[in-house]
Amino acid sequence: MPDGRAHTAAVASPAATGRASVTLRCRVFGHRYRFSATGTVMRWECQRDCGAGGSKTYPSPAAAHHYASAFDREDRDQLGRHAPLLGMFPLRIWHKIHKRSQQP
């Protein structure tokens, strides 16, 4: 790369991993990447063990840790709160009703 940062990514085939059902789940629902940092290297790999993953080298360990912690989060608790207006309309209604029923 022109700026001197290394970057690699790999995806294993189902035959190589022996996990065709896991790979099918990743193809249907997408990968569930988990991010970690060791020194200046940030690594990511699929939590479903399909073999997808990669790494990227940053100029400092602090930068690698910063990006790994920013990317390594799950937004399931925010599902439906910041959703498209029409596509998730029933979920928005449910959240409003649920919020009202919990008020004292």
N, C-alpha and C positions, 0 to 999 in steps of 0.2 A: 504494500500500500504506500502511497506517496508520503503520508505523514509519519511513517515508521511504526504504526501500530499493527500488530498481527491479528488476524481474525480467521477462525476456522469454523466450519460447521459440517455435520455429517448426519445422514439418515440411514439407518440400517434396514436391509430388506427383511421381510418376514421369514424367509428361509434362513437368514443369518442369525436371527434372534430366536427362532423357533416359537414365536408368539404371534401367530396369525390373528387370533381374536383380539389381542391388545392393539395390534396395528389397525385392525378394522375399527376399533373404538376411536383411535386417534384420527382416522380418516373421516369418520362420521362427526365426532364432537370436537376435533382439534386436539393438538398436543396440550398437555398440562405441564408446562415448563417450570422447573424450580431453579433458582439462581443462587450461586454461591461465589465467594471470592477467596482466593488464597494468594497473598502477596499482591502482585500487580495484575494477576490473571483472574478474570471473571469467567465462570463456567456455567453452562445451563444444560440440563438434561430433562427429558420427559419423565414425569413421575410415574407414568404407566409402564416403564421399562420397555419401550418399543425400540430404543436405540437411538432416537433423535437427540441431538445435542450439539454443543459447540463451545468455543471459548474465544475470548478477546483479551488482548493485553492492553492495559492502560498505562499512562505515564507514572502513576503513583499508586501505592496500595490504598490510599484514602479514596481515590477516584474509583477504583475497582469496587471497593466496599460500598461506596455511595450508590453506584449504579445497580449493583447486585441487590441491595436492600430496597431500592426503589422499584425494581422489576419483580421482586419476589414477594408478591402479595396477591391475595385472592379477593375479588370484589363481589363475592356471592352475597354478602350481607347488604350490599347496595343494589341488588337486583330489583329493577322496577322503579327505583326512585329517580333515576336519570335516564329513563327510557324514551324512545320515540313516542310521540303523542298517540298515534293511532295503533301502532303495532302492539303496544303493551298496555292499552287502555284498560282492559279488565284487571290487570295487576295493579294499576294505579288506583282504581276504584276500591279494590280489596285493601290496599294500604290505608286509604282514607277511612274506611269503615273500621278497620282493625285499630287504627290510632284513636278514633273516637270512642271505641268500646273500652279502651284501656285508661281513659281519663277518669279521674275520681269524680 
